[in-house]
Amino acid sequence: MKNFAIQTADGATHWVSRSVAVVSLILVEGKDSNRYVLANKRGIGAPDYVGMWNCPCGYLDYDETGEEGASRELFEETGFIIDPSEMKLLSISTDPRENRQNVVIVYYSCLNEDDLVRKEPEGGEENEVEAVRFININNIDDYEWAFGHDKLIKDYFGYIFIKHILGE
């Protein structure tokens, strides 16, 4: 077994293994009939990939579902509020050779521009995000992406919108 135990100050033993990360792939149909993906630029408070763009993402907290984690990370990094029930499972990656051995769960939501609700973000790391932007799907290659999120967007964008249009 490659997991290991740690003991906390209260004497409890916890097992440490691979971490679970969640990604929120938010696709928006604009009033201009263009399609966009919600992304944020990593700021100086981010631990890595500073200056690069990504879909809102982070680690799953204790006592939350994947949908809740995806919704929370979305809010912390962008200020946009999406009910966890609106987050749909897209994919799961368990390949230990990718993404620092994290298990990555990707959720998506398709929205119209009028459906978006935004508040001031709170709860995230200080200076983790430099900018938030809706990036036109046709301009994905104009940005430098962290975590392979550009590939994720390209791989699933058409698939998601077809499902959305069909109401699945």
DSSP file (Angstrom, degrees, kcal/mol; ACC not computed):
  #  RESIDUE AA STRUCTURE BP1 BP2  ACC     N-H-->O    O-->H-N    N-H-->O    O-->H-N    TCO  KAPPA ALPHA  PHI   PSI    X-CA   Y-CA   Z-CA
    1    1 A M              0   0    0      0, 0.0     0, 0.0     0, 0.0     0, 0.0   0.000 360.0 360.0 360.0 135.9    0.0    0.0    0.0
    2    2 A K        +     0   0    0      2,-0.1     2,-0.1     0, 0.0     0, 0.0   0.356 360.0  99.0-101.9   3.8    1.4    3.4   -0.9
    3    3 A N        -     0   0    0     14,-0.0     2,-0.3    12,-0.0    14,-0.2  -0.456  59.2-153.5 -80.9 163.3   -0.9    5.5    1.4
    4    4 A F  E     -A   16   0A   0     12,-2.0    12,-3.6    -2,-0.1     2,-0.3  -0.984   9.0-122.0-142.5 155.2    0.4    6.6    4.7
    5    5 A A  E     -A   15   0A   0     -2,-0.3     2,-0.4    10,-0.2    10,-0.2  -0.684  19.8-170.9 -96.1 144.7   -0.9    7.5    8.1
    6    6 A I  E     -A   14   0A   0      8,-2.8     8,-2.9    -2,-0.3     2,-0.5  -0.968  15.1-140.5-127.3 150.1   -0.5   10.8    9.9
    7    7 A Q  E     -A   13   0A   0     -2,-0.4     6,-0.2     6,-0.2     2,-0.1  -0.944  15.5-145.0-112.9 129.9   -1.5   11.5   13.5
    8    8 A T    >   -     0   0    0      4,-2.6     3,-2.4    -2,-0.5     0, 0.0  -0.360  33.5 -96.6 -86.6 170.1   -3.1   14.8   14.4
    9    9 A A  T 3  S+     0   0    0      1,-0.3    -1,-0.1     2,-0.1    -2,-0.0   0.782 123.7  58.5 -58.9 -29.4   -2.5   16.7   17.7
   10   10 A D  T 3  S-     0   0    0      2,-0.1    -1,-0.3     1,-0.1    -3,-0.0   0.420 121.1-107.0 -82.8   3.6   -5.7   15.2   19.2
   11   11 A G  S <  S+     0   0    0     -3,-2.4     2,-0.2     1,-0.3    -2,-0.1   0.401  73.1 140.2  90.4  -2.4   -4.3   11.7   18.7
   12   12 A A        -     0   0    0     -5,-0.1    -4,-2.6     1,-0.0     2,-0.5  -0.484  46.4-135.6 -75.4 145.0   -6.5   10.8   15.7
   13   13 A T  E     -A    7   0A   0     -6,-0.2     2,-0.4    -2,-0.2    -6,-0.2  -0.882  22.3-175.5-102.7 131.1   -5.0    8.8   12.9
   14   14 A H  E     -A    6   0A   0     -8,-2.9    -8,-2.8    -2,-0.5     2,-0.5  -0.964  20.6-131.1-125.1 143.0   -5.8    9.9    9.3
   15   15 A W  E     -A    5   0A   0     -2,-0.4     2,-0.5   -10,-0.2   -10,-0.2  -0.800  17.9-152.1 -96.2 133.4   -4.8    8.1    6.1
   16   16 A V  E     +A    4   0A   0    -12,-3.6   -12,-2.0    -2,-0.5     2,-0.2  -0.883  31.1 139.5-107.0 132.6   -3.3   10.2    3.4
   17   17 A S        -     0   0    0     -2,-0.5   -14,-0.0     1,-0.2     0, 0.0  -0.641  56.1 -26.0-145.5-156.9   -3.6    9.2   -0.3
   18   18 A R        -     0   0    0     -2,-0.2    -1,-0.2     1,-0.1     2,-0.2  -0.254  64.3-122.8 -63.1 150.2   -4.2   10.9   -3.6
   19   19 A S        -     0   0    0     81,-0.2    84,-3.0    -3,-0.1     2,-0.5  -0.558  12.9-130.6 -93.4 159.7   -6.2   14.2   -3.6
   20   20 A V  E     -b  103   0B   0     40,-0.2    40,-2.7    82,-0.2     2,-0.3  -0.949  21.8-169.8-112.8 126.2   -9.4   14.9   -5.5
   21   21 A A  E     -bC 104  59B   0     82,-3.0    84,-2.9    -2,-0.5     2,-0.4  -0.867   6.9-151.8-112.6 149.0   -9.6   18.0   -7.6
   22   22 A V  E     -bC 105  58B   0     36,-3.2    36,-2.0    -2,-0.3     2,-0.4  -0.932   4.5-160.4-120.1 146.2  -12.8   19.4   -9.2
   23   23 A V  E     -bC 106  57B   0     82,-2.2    84,-3.0    -2,-0.4     2,-0.7  -0.979   7.9-149.6-125.6 137.1  -13.1   21.6  -12.4
   24   24 A S  E     -b  107   0B   0     32,-3.1     2,-0.9    -2,-0.4    84,-0.2  -0.914   9.1-169.8-109.0 107.9  -16.0   23.8  -13.3
   25   25 A L  E     -b  108   0B   0     82,-3.1    84,-1.7    -2,-0.7     2,-0.6  -0.843  11.4-173.4 -97.2 101.8  -16.4   24.0  -17.1
   26   26 A I  E     -b  109   0B   0     -2,-0.9    12,-2.3    12,-0.4     2,-0.4  -0.875   3.3-169.6-105.8 116.5  -19.0   26.8  -17.5
   27   27 A L  E     -bD 110  37B   0     82,-2.5    84,-2.7    -2,-0.6     2,-0.4  -0.891   5.0-164.4-109.9 133.8  -20.2   27.4  -21.0
   28   28 A V  E     -bD 111  36B   0      8,-2.8     8,-2.6    -2,-0.4     2,-0.7  -0.959  18.6-145.7-127.1 133.0  -22.3   30.4  -21.8
   29   29 A E  E     -bD 112  35B   0     82,-2.7    84,-2.0    -2,-0.4     6,-0.2  -0.870  32.5-143.9 -91.1 114.2  -24.5   31.3  -24.8
   30   30 A G    >   -     0   0    0      4,-3.2     3,-2.0    -2,-0.7    82,-0.0  -0.319  21.7-113.7 -79.0 161.4  -24.1   35.1  -25.2
   31   31 A K  T 3  S+     0   0    0      1,-0.3    -1,-0.1     2,-0.1    -2,-0.0   0.747 119.9  62.0 -62.3 -22.2  -26.8   37.5  -26.2
   32   32 A D  T 3  S-     0   0    0      2,-0.1    -1,-0.3     1,-0.0     3,-0.1   0.328 119.5-113.1 -84.6   7.5  -24.6   38.0  -29.4
   33   33 A S  S <  S+     0   0    0     -3,-2.0     2,-0.2     1,-0.3    -2,-0.1   0.479  78.9 126.1  70.6   5.4  -25.2   34.3  -30.2
   34   34 A N        -     0   0    0     -5,-0.0    -4,-3.2   103,-0.0     2,-0.4  -0.534  58.4-126.1 -85.2 161.1  -21.5   33.5  -29.6
   35   35 A R  E     -D   29   0B   0     -6,-0.2   102,-2.6    -2,-0.2   103,-0.3  -0.907  28.6-175.6-113.7 139.6  -20.4   30.8  -27.2
   36   36 A Y  E     -DE  28 136B   0     -8,-2.6    -8,-2.8    -2,-0.4     2,-0.4  -0.878  20.4-142.4-131.9 156.8  -18.0   31.4  -24.3
   37   37 A V  E     -DE  27 135B   0     98,-2.2    98,-2.9    -2,-0.3     2,-0.4  -0.975  26.7-123.6-118.0 139.0  -16.2   29.6  -21.6
   38   38 A L  E     + E   0 134B   0    -12,-2.3   -12,-0.4    -2,-0.4     2,-0.3  -0.688  42.7 165.4 -81.8 127.7  -15.7   31.1  -18.2
   39   39 A A  E     - E   0 133B   0     94,-2.7    94,-2.7    -2,-0.4     2,-0.4  -0.939  25.1-148.3-140.2 160.3  -12.0   31.3  -17.2
   40   40 A N  E     -FE  54 132B   0     14,-2.7    14,-1.9    -2,-0.3     2,-0.5  -0.986  17.4-127.9-132.2 147.1   -9.8   33.0  -14.7
   41   41 A K  E     -FE  53 131B   0     90,-2.8    89,-3.4    -2,-0.4    90,-1.0  -0.796  33.2-116.2 -92.8 128.8   -6.1   34.1  -15.0
   42   42 A R  E     - E   0 129B   0     10,-3.2     9,-3.0    -2,-0.5    87,-0.3  -0.469  33.9-152.4 -71.7 127.5   -4.0   32.8  -12.2
   43   43 A G    >   -     0   0    0     85,-3.2     3,-1.7    -2,-0.3     9,-0.1  -0.172  34.9 -83.7 -92.5-175.2   -2.6   35.5  -10.0
   44   44 A I  T 3  S+     0   0    0      1,-0.3    84,-0.2     6,-0.1    83,-0.1   0.649 123.8  61.8 -68.0 -15.8    0.6   35.9   -7.9
   45   45 A G  T 3  S+     0   0    0     82,-3.2    83,-0.3    80,-0.1    -1,-0.3   0.521  80.6 102.7 -86.8  -5.6   -1.1   34.1   -5.0
   46   46 A A  S <  S-     0   0    0     -3,-1.7     4,-0.2    81,-0.6     3,-0.0  -0.518  76.6-131.2 -75.0 145.5   -1.6   30.9   -7.0
   47   47 A P  S    S-     0   0    0      0, 0.0     2,-0.3     0, 0.0    -1,-0.1   0.703  81.3  -3.7 -72.1 -17.2    1.0   28.1   -6.2
   48   48 A D  S    S+     0   0    0      1,-0.1    98,-0.1    98,-0.0    -2,-0.0  -0.963 111.1  44.2-161.8 172.0    1.8   27.5   -9.8
   49   49 A Y    >   -     0   0    0     -2,-0.3     3,-2.1     1,-0.2    -7,-0.3   0.780  68.7-172.5  53.9  32.8    1.0   28.5  -13.4
   50   50 A V  T 3   +     0   0    0      1,-0.3    -7,-0.2    -4,-0.2    -1,-0.2  -0.302  68.2  20.5 -57.6 135.0    0.9   32.2  -12.5
   51   51 A G  T 3  S+     0   0    0     -9,-3.0    -1,-0.3     1,-0.3    93,-0.2   0.335 101.4 111.7  87.1  -6.4   -0.3   34.3  -15.5
   52   52 A M    <   -     0   0    0     -3,-2.1   -10,-3.2    -9,-0.1    -1,-0.3  -0.608  65.4-118.3 -98.2 161.7   -1.9   31.3  -17.2
   53   53 A W  E     +Fg  41 145B   0     91,-3.1    93,-3.2   -12,-0.2     2,-0.3  -0.664  34.8 164.3 -98.1 151.7   -5.7   30.8  -17.7
   54   54 A N  E     -F   40   0B   0    -14,-1.9   -14,-2.7    -2,-0.3    93,-0.1  -0.981  41.9-100.3-155.0 161.6   -7.8   28.0  -16.4
   55   55 A C        -     0   0    0     -2,-0.3   -16,-0.2   -16,-0.2   -30,-0.1  -0.609  66.8 -79.3 -74.8 148.4  -11.4   26.9  -15.8
   56   56 A P  S    S+     0   0    0      0, 0.0   -32,-3.1     0, 0.0     2,-0.3  -0.257  74.6 150.2 -53.4 132.5  -12.2   27.4  -12.1
   57   57 A C  E     +C   23   0B   0    -34,-0.2     2,-0.3    16,-0.2   -34,-0.2  -0.980  11.4 136.2-159.6 164.7  -10.8   24.5  -10.2
   58   58 A G  E     -C   22   0B   0    -36,-2.0   -36,-3.2    -2,-0.3     2,-0.2  -0.978  51.5 -44.8 171.0-171.5   -9.4   23.3   -6.9
   59   59 A Y  E     -C   21   0B   0     -2,-0.3     2,-0.3   -38,-0.2   -38,-0.3  -0.561  52.1-113.1 -86.5 143.6   -9.4   20.6   -4.3
   60   60 A L        -     0   0    0    -40,-2.7   -40,-0.2    -2,-0.2     2,-0.1  -0.566  35.0-136.7 -70.6 129.6  -12.5   18.9   -2.9
   61   61 A D    >   -     0   0    0     -2,-0.3     3,-1.0     4,-0.2     8,-0.1  -0.426  27.7 -87.7 -83.6 162.2  -13.1   19.8    0.7
   62   62 A Y  T 3  S+     0   0    0      1,-0.2    -1,-0.1    -2,-0.1     3,-0.1  -0.356 110.5  19.8 -61.3 150.1  -14.1   17.4    3.4
   63   63 A D  T 3  S+     0   0    0      1,-0.2     2,-0.3    -3,-0.1    -1,-0.2   0.733 101.6 105.9  61.6  28.2  -17.8   16.9    3.8
   64   64 A E    <   -     0   0    0     -3,-1.0    -1,-0.2     4,-0.0     2,-0.1  -0.986  65.6-123.2-134.0 151.2  -18.8   18.2    0.4
   65   65 A T     >  -     0   0    0     -2,-0.3     4,-2.5     1,-0.1    -4,-0.2  -0.348  34.2-106.2 -78.1 167.1  -20.0   16.5   -2.8
   66   66 A G  H  > S+     0   0    0      1,-0.2     4,-2.6     2,-0.2     5,-0.2   0.908 123.0  51.6 -59.9 -41.7  -18.2   17.0   -6.0
   67   67 A E  H  > S+     0   0    0      1,-0.2     4,-2.3     2,-0.2    -1,-0.2   0.900 110.0  48.7 -63.1 -41.3  -20.9   19.2   -7.3
   68   68 A E  H  > S+     0   0    0      2,-0.2     4,-2.7     1,-0.2    -1,-0.2   0.907 111.8  49.7 -64.5 -41.4  -20.7   21.3   -4.1
   69   69 A G  H  X S+     0   0    0     -4,-2.5     4,-2.8     2,-0.2     5,-0.2   0.905 111.1  48.4 -63.9 -42.1  -16.9   21.6   -4.5
   70   70 A A  H  X S+     0   0    0     -4,-2.6     4,-2.1     2,-0.2    -2,-0.2   0.914 113.9  46.8 -64.6 -42.6  -17.2   22.6   -8.2
   71   71 A S  H  X S+     0   0    0     -4,-2.3     4,-2.1    -5,-0.2    11,-0.2   0.902 113.4  49.0 -65.3 -42.2  -19.8   25.2   -7.3
   72   72 A R  H  X S+     0   0    0     -4,-2.7     4,-3.1     2,-0.2     5,-0.2   0.939 111.5  47.9 -63.4 -48.7  -17.7   26.5   -4.3
   73   73 A E  H  X S+     0   0    0     -4,-2.8     4,-2.2     1,-0.2     5,-0.3   0.896 109.5  54.5 -60.5 -40.2  -14.5   26.8   -6.4
   74   74 A L  H  X>S+     0   0    0     -4,-2.1     4,-2.0    -5,-0.2     5,-0.7   0.935 112.7  42.7 -57.4 -47.6  -16.4   28.6   -9.1
   75   75 A F  H  X5S+     0   0    0     -4,-2.1     4,-1.6     3,-0.2    -2,-0.2   0.930 113.0  51.6 -66.0 -46.3  -17.6   31.2   -6.6
   76   76 A E  H  <5S+     0   0    0     -4,-3.1    48,-0.3     1,-0.2    -1,-0.2   0.865 119.9  34.9 -59.9 -36.1  -14.3   31.5   -4.8
   77   77 A E  H  <5S+     0   0    0     -4,-2.2    -1,-0.2    -5,-0.2    -2,-0.2   0.728 137.7  12.5 -93.9 -23.3  -12.4   32.2   -8.1
   78   78 A T  H  <5S-     0   0    0     -4,-2.0    -3,-0.2    -5,-0.3    -2,-0.2   0.621  86.5-123.4-127.9 -21.1  -15.0   34.1  -10.1
   79   79 A G     << +     0   0    0     -4,-1.6    40,-2.4    -5,-0.7     2,-0.3   0.339  65.2 135.8  87.3  -6.8  -17.8   35.2   -7.9
   80   80 A F  B     -I  118   0C   0     -6,-0.6     2,-0.6    38,-0.2    -1,-0.3  -0.565  46.4-143.6 -79.5 139.9  -20.4   33.5  -10.1
   81   81 A I        +     0   0    0     36,-2.7    36,-0.5    -2,-0.3     2,-0.4  -0.904  25.5 166.2-109.6 119.9  -23.0   31.5   -8.3
   82   82 A I        -     0   0    0     -2,-0.6    -7,-0.1   -11,-0.2    -8,-0.1  -0.995  39.2-117.1-131.5 126.8  -24.3   28.3   -9.7
   83   83 A D    >   -     0   0    0     -2,-0.4     3,-2.5     1,-0.1     4,-0.3  -0.348  24.9-122.7 -59.2 137.4  -26.4   25.9   -7.6
   84   84 A P  G >  S+     0   0    0      0, 0.0     3,-1.6     0, 0.0    -1,-0.1   0.805 110.8  65.7 -54.0 -29.6  -24.6   22.6   -7.1
   85   85 A S  G 3  S+     0   0    0      1,-0.3    -2,-0.1   -17,-0.0   -17,-0.0   0.693  95.4  58.8 -67.7 -15.9  -27.6   20.8   -8.7
   86   86 A E  G <  S+     0   0    0     -3,-2.5     2,-0.6   -19,-0.1    -1,-0.3   0.518  83.9  96.4 -87.6  -6.8  -26.8   22.6  -11.9
   87   87 A M    <   -     0   0    0     -3,-1.6     2,-0.4    -4,-0.3    22,-0.2  -0.766  62.0-162.2 -88.1 119.3  -23.3   21.1  -12.1
   88   88 A K  E     -H  108   0B   0     20,-3.0    20,-2.4    -2,-0.6     2,-0.2  -0.837  23.6-109.5-106.1 138.1  -23.4   18.0  -14.3
   89   89 A L  E     +H  107   0B   0     -2,-0.4    18,-0.2    18,-0.2     3,-0.1  -0.450  40.7 166.6 -65.8 129.4  -20.7   15.3  -14.3
   90   90 A L  E     -     0   0B   0     16,-3.2     2,-0.3     1,-0.4    17,-0.2   0.772  56.3 -21.2-109.4 -50.6  -18.6   15.4  -17.5
   91   91 A S  E     -H  106   0B   0     15,-1.4    15,-3.0     2,-0.0     2,-0.4  -0.991  43.0-145.2-159.5 162.1  -15.5   13.2  -16.8
   92   92 A I  E     -H  105   0B   0     -2,-0.3     2,-0.5    13,-0.2    13,-0.2  -0.998  12.5-162.7-134.1 129.9  -13.2   11.7  -14.3
   93   93 A S  E     +H  104   0B   0     11,-2.7    11,-2.2    -2,-0.4    -2,-0.0  -0.962  17.8 165.7-114.9 126.0   -9.5   11.2  -14.7
   94   94 A T        +     0   0    0     -2,-0.5    -1,-0.1     9,-0.2     9,-0.1   0.282  28.4 133.8-118.1   8.2   -7.6    8.8  -12.5
   95   95 A D    >   -     0   0    0      1,-0.2     3,-1.8     2,-0.1     6,-0.3  -0.464  46.1-153.4 -65.5 115.3   -4.4    8.5  -14.4
   96   96 A P  T 3  S+     0   0    0      0, 0.0     5,-0.2     0, 0.0    -1,-0.2   0.623  91.0  65.4 -68.1 -10.8   -1.6    8.9  -11.8
   97   97 A R  T 3  S+     0   0    0      3,-0.1     2,-0.3     4,-0.1     3,-0.2   0.558  95.9  72.2 -84.8  -7.4    0.8   10.2  -14.5
   98   98 A E  S X  S-     0   0    0     -3,-1.8     3,-1.5     1,-0.2     4,-0.3  -0.787 100.4  -0.8-110.1 150.8   -1.4   13.3  -14.9
   99   99 A N  G >  S-     0   0    0     -2,-0.3     3,-2.4     1,-0.3    -1,-0.2   0.820 123.0 -55.8  47.1  53.0   -2.0   16.4  -12.8
  100  100 A R  G 3  S-     0   0    0      1,-0.3    -1,-0.3    -3,-0.2   -81,-0.2   0.777  98.4 -63.9  55.2  32.5    0.2   15.5   -9.8
  101  101 A Q  G <  S+     0   0    0     -3,-1.5    -1,-0.3    -6,-0.3    -2,-0.2   0.569  95.1 150.8  68.4  11.1   -1.6   12.2   -9.2
  102  102 A N    <   -     0   0    0     -3,-2.4     2,-0.6    -4,-0.3    -1,-0.2  -0.437  51.1-127.2 -68.3 145.6   -4.8   14.0   -8.5
  103  103 A V  E     -b   20   0B   0    -84,-3.0   -82,-3.0    -3,-0.1     2,-0.5  -0.875  33.2-154.0 -85.1 123.7   -8.1   12.4   -9.3
  104  104 A V  E     -bH  21  93B   0    -11,-2.2   -11,-2.7    -2,-0.6     2,-0.5  -0.908  14.3-169.2-113.1 122.8   -9.8   15.1  -11.4
  105  105 A I  E     -bH  22  92B   0    -84,-2.9   -82,-2.2    -2,-0.5     2,-0.5  -0.943  10.6-156.7-110.0 122.4  -13.6   15.3  -11.6
  106  106 A V  E     -bH  23  91B   0    -15,-3.0   -16,-3.2    -2,-0.5   -15,-1.4  -0.870  10.9-176.1-105.2 127.7  -14.9   17.7  -14.3
  107  107 A Y  E     -bH  24  89B   0    -84,-3.0   -82,-3.1    -2,-0.5     2,-0.3  -0.837   4.7-165.2-114.6 156.1  -18.3   19.2  -14.0
  108  108 A Y  E     -bH  25  88B   0    -20,-2.4   -20,-3.0    -2,-0.3     2,-0.3  -0.951  11.1-171.8-138.1 160.4  -20.1   21.4  -16.5
  109  109 A S  E     -b   26   0B   0    -84,-1.7   -82,-2.5    -2,-0.3     2,-0.5  -0.963  13.6-148.2-149.0 137.8  -23.0   23.8  -16.7
  110  110 A C  E     +b   27   0B   0     -2,-0.3     2,-0.3   -24,-0.2   -82,-0.2  -0.928  28.0 170.6-107.6 127.6  -24.5   25.5  -19.8
  111  111 A L  E     -b   28   0B   0    -84,-2.7   -82,-2.7    -2,-0.5     2,-0.3  -0.905  33.5-123.2-133.7 159.0  -26.1   28.8  -19.2
  112  112 A N  E >   -b   29   0B   0     -2,-0.3     3,-2.1   -84,-0.2     4,-0.4  -0.744  38.6-110.4 -92.8 153.4  -27.5   31.8  -21.1
  113  113 A E  G >  S+     0   0    0    -84,-2.0     3,-1.2    -2,-0.3   -83,-0.1   0.842 118.6  58.1 -53.0 -36.4  -25.9   35.1  -20.3
  114  114 A D  G 3  S+     0   0    0      1,-0.2    -1,-0.3     3,-0.0   -84,-0.1   0.688  96.6  63.9 -69.4 -17.8  -29.1   36.2  -18.6
  115  115 A D  G <  S+     0   0    0     -3,-2.1    -1,-0.2     2,-0.0     2,-0.2   0.578  77.9 111.2 -81.5  -9.5  -28.9   33.3  -16.1
  116  116 A L    <   -     0   0    0     -3,-1.2     2,-0.4    -4,-0.4   -34,-0.1  -0.473  44.1-173.3 -77.9 132.8  -25.6   34.5  -14.6
  117  117 A V        -     0   0    0    -36,-0.5   -36,-2.7    -2,-0.2     2,-0.4  -0.991   8.6-174.9-122.4 129.3  -25.5   35.8  -11.0
  118  118 A R  B     +I   80   0C   0     -2,-0.4     2,-0.2   -38,-0.2   -38,-0.2  -0.982  11.4 168.9-132.8 139.2  -22.3   37.3   -9.6
  119  119 A K        -     0   0    0    -40,-2.4     3,-0.0    -2,-0.4    -2,-0.0  -0.748  54.7 -68.9-126.6 177.2  -21.2   38.6   -6.2
  120  120 A E        -     0   0    0     -2,-0.2   -41,-0.2     1,-0.1   -42,-0.1  -0.589  61.9-114.1 -68.3 125.9  -17.8   39.6   -4.9
  121  121 A P        +     0   0    0      0, 0.0     2,-0.3     0, 0.0   -45,-0.2  -0.269  42.7 174.5 -61.4 148.3  -15.8   36.3   -4.6
  122  122 A E        +     0   0    0    -47,-0.2   -43,-0.1    -3,-0.0     3,-0.1  -0.991  46.1  40.8-151.4 155.0  -14.8   35.2   -1.2
  123  123 A G  S    S+     0   0    0     -2,-0.3   -47,-0.1     1,-0.3     3,-0.1   0.258  82.0 111.5  96.5 -12.1  -13.1   32.3    0.5
  124  124 A G  S    S-     0   0    0    -48,-0.3    -1,-0.3     1,-0.2     2,-0.1  -0.192  78.6 -72.4 -85.9-177.8  -10.3   31.7   -2.0
  125  125 A E    >   -     0   0    0      1,-0.1     3,-1.6    -3,-0.1     4,-0.3  -0.458  60.4 -93.1 -73.1 146.9   -6.6   32.2   -1.6
  126  126 A E  T 3  S-     0   0    0      1,-0.3    -1,-0.1    -2,-0.1     0, 0.0  -0.417 105.6  -3.8 -65.0 130.9   -5.4   35.8   -1.5
  127  127 A N  T 3  S+     0   0    0     -2,-0.2   -82,-3.2     2,-0.1   -81,-0.6   0.703  90.3 133.4  59.4  23.5   -4.4   37.0   -5.0
  128  128 A E    <   +     0   0    0     -3,-1.6   -85,-3.2   -83,-0.3     2,-0.5   0.837  66.8  46.7 -69.1 -32.3   -5.0   33.6   -6.5
  129  129 A V  E     +E   42   0B   0     -4,-0.3   -87,-0.2   -87,-0.3    -1,-0.1  -0.947  55.0 179.1-118.8 128.2   -7.0   35.1   -9.4
  130  130 A E  E    S-     0   0B   0    -89,-3.4     2,-0.3    -2,-0.5   -88,-0.2   0.807  72.1  -1.4 -91.5 -36.1   -5.8   38.1  -11.4
  131  131 A A  E     -E   41   0B   0    -90,-1.0   -90,-2.8     2,-0.0     2,-0.4  -0.991  54.1-146.6-155.2 154.9   -8.7   38.3  -13.9
  132  132 A V  E     +E   40   0B   0     -2,-0.3     2,-0.3   -92,-0.2   -92,-0.2  -0.986  29.0 166.7-125.1 137.1  -12.0   36.7  -14.8
  133  133 A R  E     -E   39   0B   0    -94,-2.7   -94,-2.7    -2,-0.4     2,-0.7  -0.999  40.3-128.6-151.8 148.2  -13.2   36.6  -18.4
  134  134 A F  E     -E   38   0B   0     -2,-0.3     2,-0.5   -96,-0.2   -96,-0.2  -0.908  36.5-155.5 -93.2 114.7  -15.7   34.9  -20.7
  135  135 A I  E     -E   37   0B   0    -98,-2.9   -98,-2.2    -2,-0.7     5,-0.1  -0.822  16.9-119.1-100.4 124.6  -13.5   33.7  -23.6
  136  136 A N  E >   -E   36   0B   0     -2,-0.5     3,-2.6  -100,-0.2  -100,-0.3  -0.376  21.3-128.5 -58.7 132.4  -15.0   33.2  -27.0
  137  137 A I  G >  S+     0   0    0   -102,-2.6     3,-1.0     1,-0.3     4,-0.2   0.784 108.6  60.5 -57.5 -27.9  -14.7   29.5  -27.9
  138  138 A N  G 3  S+     0   0    0   -103,-0.3    -1,-0.3     1,-0.2     3,-0.2   0.605 104.2  50.7 -74.7 -10.5  -13.2   30.6  -31.2
  139  139 A N  G X  S+     0   0    0     -3,-2.6     3,-2.0     1,-0.1    -1,-0.2   0.209  70.2 114.2-112.3  14.5  -10.3   32.3  -29.4
  140  140 A I  G X  S+     0   0    0     -3,-1.0     3,-1.5     1,-0.3    -1,-0.1   0.868  75.4  56.3 -53.7 -40.8   -9.2   29.5  -27.0
  141  141 A D  G 3  S+     0   0    0      1,-0.3    -1,-0.3    -4,-0.2    -2,-0.1   0.573  91.6  72.4 -73.4  -7.0   -5.8   29.2  -28.7
  142  142 A D  G <  S+     0   0    0     -3,-2.0     2,-0.3     2,-0.0    -1,-0.3   0.488  93.8  66.8 -82.0  -2.8   -5.1   32.9  -28.1
  143  143 A Y  S <  S-     0   0    0     -3,-1.5     2,-0.6    -4,-0.2   -91,-0.1  -0.849  82.0-123.4-120.5 152.7   -4.6   32.2  -24.4
  144  144 A E        -     0   0    0     -2,-0.3   -91,-3.1   -93,-0.2     2,-0.3  -0.875  36.9-155.1 -95.9 121.3   -2.0   30.2  -22.5
  145  145 A W  B     -g   53   0B   0     -2,-0.6     3,-0.3   -93,-0.2     2,-0.2  -0.751   8.5-144.3-107.5 142.5   -3.8   27.6  -20.4
  146  146 A A  S >  S+     0   0    0    -93,-3.2     3,-2.1    -2,-0.3   -91,-0.2  -0.621  80.5  15.9 -91.8 158.2   -2.8   25.7  -17.2
  147  147 A F  T 3  S-     0   0    0      1,-0.3    -1,-0.2    -2,-0.2   -93,-0.1   0.603 120.8 -76.4  60.1  16.6   -3.7   22.1  -16.5
  148  148 A G  T 3> S+     0   0    0     -3,-0.3     4,-1.9     1,-0.1     3,-0.4   0.751  87.3 145.7  68.2  22.6   -4.5   21.3  -20.1
  149  149 A H  H <>  +     0   0    0     -3,-2.1     4,-2.7     1,-0.2     5,-0.2   0.784  63.7  62.5 -66.9 -25.6   -7.8   23.1  -19.8
  150  150 A D  H  > S+     0   0    0      2,-0.2     4,-2.5     1,-0.2    -1,-0.2   0.923 106.2  45.8 -62.6 -42.0   -7.6   24.3  -23.4
  151  151 A K  H  > S+     0   0    0     -3,-0.4     4,-3.0     2,-0.2    -2,-0.2   0.910 111.1  53.0 -65.4 -42.1   -7.7   20.6  -24.5
  152  152 A L  H  X S+     0   0    0     -4,-1.9     4,-1.8     2,-0.2    -2,-0.2   0.934 111.0  46.6 -57.4 -47.7  -10.5   19.9  -22.1
  153  153 A I  H  X S+     0   0    0     -4,-2.7     4,-2.2     1,-0.2    -2,-0.2   0.939 115.4  45.4 -61.4 -48.3  -12.6   22.8  -23.5
  154  154 A K  H  < S+     0   0    0     -4,-2.5     4,-0.4     1,-0.2    -2,-0.2   0.895 112.4  51.7 -63.7 -40.4  -11.9   21.7  -27.1
  155  155 A D  H  < S+     0   0    0     -4,-3.0     4,-0.2     1,-0.2    -1,-0.2   0.851 124.7  23.5 -65.6 -34.7  -12.6   18.0  -26.4
  156  156 A Y  H  X S+     0   0    0     -4,-1.8     4,-2.7    -5,-0.2     5,-0.3   0.570  92.8  93.3-113.1 -10.3  -16.0   18.6  -24.8
  157  157 A F  H  X S+     0   0    0     -4,-2.2     4,-2.1     1,-0.2     5,-0.2   0.926  94.4  38.5 -56.4 -54.0  -17.4   21.9  -26.0
  158  158 A G  H  > S+     0   0    0     -4,-0.4     4,-2.1     1,-0.2    -1,-0.2   0.903 115.6  54.1 -63.3 -41.9  -19.4   20.6  -29.0
  159  159 A Y  H  > S+     0   0    0     -4,-0.2     4,-2.1     1,-0.2    -1,-0.2   0.914 109.4  47.7 -58.2 -46.0  -20.5   17.5  -27.0
  160  160 A I  H  X S+     0   0    0     -4,-2.7     4,-2.6     1,-0.2    -1,-0.2   0.923 111.4  48.8 -65.5 -45.3  -21.8   19.6  -24.1
  161  161 A F  H  X S+     0   0    0     -4,-2.1     4,-2.7    -5,-0.3    -1,-0.2   0.858 109.2  52.9 -67.7 -32.4  -23.8   22.0  -26.3
  162  162 A I  H  X S+     0   0    0     -4,-2.1     4,-2.3     2,-0.2    -1,-0.2   0.939 111.7  46.3 -63.9 -45.7  -25.4   19.1  -28.3
  163  163 A K  H  X>S+     0   0    0     -4,-2.1     5,-2.5     2,-0.2     4,-0.7   0.912 113.4  50.2 -60.5 -42.0  -26.5   17.6  -25.0
  164  164 A H  H ><5S+     0   0    0     -4,-2.6     3,-0.7     1,-0.2    -2,-0.2   0.925 111.3  47.0 -63.9 -45.9  -27.8   20.9  -23.8
  165  165 A I  H 3<5S+     0   0    0     -4,-2.7    -1,-0.2     1,-0.2    -2,-0.2   0.878 113.0  49.1 -64.4 -38.3  -29.7   21.6  -27.0
  166  166 A L  H 3<5S-     0   0    0     -4,-2.3    -1,-0.2    -5,-0.2    -2,-0.2   0.588 112.4-122.8 -77.9  -9.5  -31.2   18.1  -26.9
  167  167 A G  T <<5       0   0    0     -4,-0.7    -3,-0.2    -3,-0.7    -2,-0.1   0.787 360.0 360.0  75.5  27.5  -32.2   18.6  -23.2
  168  168 A E      <       0   0    0     -5,-2.5    -4,-0.2    -6,-0.2    -5,-0.1   0.449 360.0 360.0 -90.4 360.0  -30.3   15.6  -21.9
